[in-house]
Amino acid sequence: MLLDPDMSGEAYVEDCQVCCNPIEVEFSMRDDKLISFVAIKV
């Protein structure tokens, strides 16, 4: 999964690349480093 740094701090839904089920993704970045990541099947 590729993460867009401009989406940091925002939740969005993306289809799984393997099973096509929707996944809610939320992550945070600081100084171009990933500091948190959560992915929940919806």
C-alpha positions in Angstrom: 0.0 0.0 0.0 1.4 3.4 -1.0 0.7 6.3 1.4 0.2 9.8 0.3 2.0 12.2 2.8 -0.6 14.8 2.0 -3.3 12.6 3.5 -1.5 12.3 6.8 -3.9 12.7 9.8 -7.0 12.0 7.6 -9.1 8.8 7.5 -10.1 7.5 4.1 -11.4 4.3 2.5 -9.4 2.3 0.0 -10.1 -1.0 -1.6 -7.8 -3.9 -0.7 -5.4 -4.7 -3.6 -5.8 -8.5 -2.9 -9.5 -9.1 -2.0 -11.1 -5.7 -3.1 -12.8 -5.3 0.2 -12.9 -1.7 1.6 -10.4 -0.8 4.2 -10.4 2.4 6.3 -6.9 3.8 6.6 -5.6 6.4 8.9 -1.9 7.3 9.4 0.3 10.1 10.7 3.7 11.3 9.4 6.2 13.7 10.9 9.3 14.8 9.1 8.6 12.3 6.3 8.5 9.4 8.8 5.5 7.2 9.5 4.6 7.6 13.2 1.2 5.8 13.3 -0.8 3.5 11.0 -4.2 2.0 11.4 -6.1 -0.1 8.8 -9.6 -1.5 9.6 -11.7 -3.7 7.3 -15.1 -2.0 6.9 
